Amino acid sequence: MLAKRVVVCLDVDGGRVVKGTRFRDLRDVGDPAALAERYEAEAADEVVFLDISASVQGRATTLDVVSRTARRLFIPLTVGGGIGSRKDVGRALRAGADKVALNTGAVRRPDLITRAAEHYGAQCVVVSIDADRDPAMPSGYRVFTHGGRRPTELDAVEWAARCAGLGAGEILVTAIHSDGARHGFDLDLTRRVADAVTVPVIASGGAGEPAHFVHALTAGRADAALAAGVFHDGVLQVADVKAAIDAAALPVRPAGLPFRSTEA
Amino acid sequence: MNVLLFDYGTGNLHSLGKALELQGARVRTGTAVEAADALVLPGVGAFGAAAARLAAHRYAVRDAVAAGLPVLGICLGMQLLLDGSAEGEGSGLGLVPGSVRRLVAGRVPHMGWNVVRAATNHGPGEPLLRGIDGERFYFANSFAADPADPAAVTATVTHDGDGFPAAIRWGSAAGVQFHPEKSGAAGLRLLRNFLEVCR
């Protein structure tokens, strides 16, 4: 049985990992390559590298930093931020990404999802959706682009289903209103997206304690849950999150036990 | 040990190259199989695109493997060892009789860390899994190998009730559906096992 995944996100700005609340008030927390290596050692199942200002500043992802991060990593690396064309996808993969996360680029040109999936395989195309509550939308959630700054006319759940239909291999859904608040993932949003697609779903935004991950993976029906700041601050250890998932009788790749598996 | 890392011209090869180097191999990236002690077919891209890139080298690779060159196919690289795929046009290498089918599961792609178990009908067991049988490895696949002879399946994995080969072996051709270069310590051990088998 597939293990539920714990994903650590590195929000990168100007080559440094930064942390903010609700996508704002950024501060420096370290070097992406060093942090990625640390999280691999701590049994993170995947690392996501998001160049958070690329779309806003209208430029491509900082590939030299991606490359430096990938060089030391033997777990999957997803790269996002500023990926707007199939060439950008190819460049990110060649720099060492295993998957790319399309966000603003997919909203602007939905056929990019299909073109990337056809050429590189659906398994390396993640669509990242930043959603905020909005009662005017059918699902109650609106899609935002440009690092959560710019509203679109898209309903988050409908957009997720459309992305999966266009060839996305995975959906990463971030609740903007929960992000950084540490009160837990938006389980309603996560579950609606997970029920609307048949590809894996990664929950994001709001993790504050190990139980929040368990909730995202059970009530939220997510396949993976992602956090950034709580890990960077040392508020949470990946091992503690894994222990909570294991205690909830969910399959998990254990921390700190190389060459041992908990599953019979 | 000179390992040729076959380049289809798509995607990321350096995590695999770097992982093999870490286990003591000298790695060359390219398409010329001459002078290689072992061949690794990496797992990036879609079947049709990779098969098209492979077409010009198909006979050279087949001849080299027939002459005993050990080959390890990874993910898509494993699927290319078979005759063809439901994913796309083009021919595989035909080194393992059979085809490639789409997964039948609630959530596809099969994405993440899953438990790999050596098939029990193989006397000595799959040498690639020495010391790591039952470990979790990282998968990212929507398709799976379907060898004509079940004896080619040396390890299995199950997702949402669909069981499929995690590893296959036929003559000097071996393949794994997961990504050892992305599977942490257990994956690095598998690559070391491969290099040891080639020696």
Contacts between the chains, C-beta under 8 A, distances in Angstrom:
chain1	res1	chain2	res2	distance
A	1	B	114	7.0
A	1	B	115	7.1
A	1	B	158	7.0
A	1	B	159	7.6
A	2	B	110	7.0
A	2	B	111	7.6
A	2	B	112	4.7
A	2	B	113	6.9
A	2	B	114	5.0
A	2	B	139	7.9
A	2	B	159	6.0
A	3	B	112	5.9
A	3	B	113	4.3
A	3	B	114	7.0
A	3	B	136	5.9
A	4	B	112	8.0
A	5	B	112	5.2
A	5	B	113	7.0
A	40	B	184	6.8
A	45	B	112	6.9
A	45	B	113	6.0
A	45	B	138	8.0
A	70	B	12	7.5
A	70	B	14	7.2
A	70	B	15	6.3
A	71	B	14	7.4
A	71	B	18	6.6
A	73	B	15	7.2
A	74	B	15	7.1
A	74	B	19	6.3
A	74	B	181	6.5
A	74	B	182	6.4
A	74	B	183	7.3
A	74	B	184	5.5
A	74	B	185	7.9
A	74	B	187	6.4
A	74	B	188	6.4
A	75	B	138	7.0
A	75	B	182	5.9
A	75	B	183	7.7
A	75	B	184	5.7
A	76	B	138	6.0
A	76	B	140	7.4
A	76	B	179	7.7
A	76	B	182	4.9
A	90	B	10	7.3
A	90	B	11	7.9
A	93	B	10	7.5
A	93	B	11	4.6
A	93	B	12	4.8
A	93	B	44	7.1
A	94	B	11	7.2
A	94	B	12	6.2
A	95	B	12	7.7
A	96	B	12	5.6
A	96	B	14	6.0
A	96	B	15	6.3
A	97	B	12	6.3
A	98	B	12	6.3
A	98	B	15	7.4
A	98	B	140	7.4
A	98	B	179	7.8
A	98	B	182	6.2
A	99	B	140	7.6
A	117	B	46	7.7
A	118	B	46	6.2
A	118	B	49	7.9
A	119	B	10	6.9
A	119	B	45	7.1
A	119	B	46	6.4
A	119	B	49	5.9
A	120	B	10	6.2
A	120	B	11	6.0
A	120	B	44	7.0
A	120	B	45	5.7
A	120	B	46	6.7
A	121	B	44	7.5
A	121	B	45	5.9
A	121	B	46	4.6
A	121	B	76	7.0
A	121	B	142	7.8
A	122	B	109	6.1
A	122	B	142	6.0
A	123	B	109	4.5
A	123	B	111	6.6
A	123	B	140	3.9
A	123	B	141	6.4
A	123	B	142	6.4
A	124	B	11	7.4
A	124	B	44	7.7
A	124	B	140	7.2
A	169	B	109	4.8
A	169	B	111	7.0
A	169	B	140	7.6
A	169	B	142	7.5
A	170	B	109	7.2
A	170	B	111	6.0
A	198	B	106	6.7
A	198	B	107	5.8
A	198	B	108	6.5
A	199	B	107	6.6
A	199	B	108	7.0
A	199	B	109	6.6
A	200	B	107	5.6
A	200	B	109	6.9
A	200	B	111	4.6
A	200	B	112	7.2
A	223	B	107	6.7
A	223	B	111	7.1
A	223	B	112	6.8
A	224	B	112	7.0
A	253	B	113	4.5
A	253	B	136	4.8
A	258	B	184	7.5
A	258	B	185	4.4
A	258	B	186	7.1
A	259	B	131	6.8
A	259	B	132	6.1
A	259	B	135	6.3
A	259	B	185	6.9
A	259	B	186	6.3
A	259	B	189	7.4
A	260	B	135	7.9
A	261	B	115	5.9
A	261	B	134	5.1
A	261	B	135	5.7
A	261	B	136	5.9
A	263	B	115	5.2
A	263	B	134	8.0
A	263	B	136	8.0
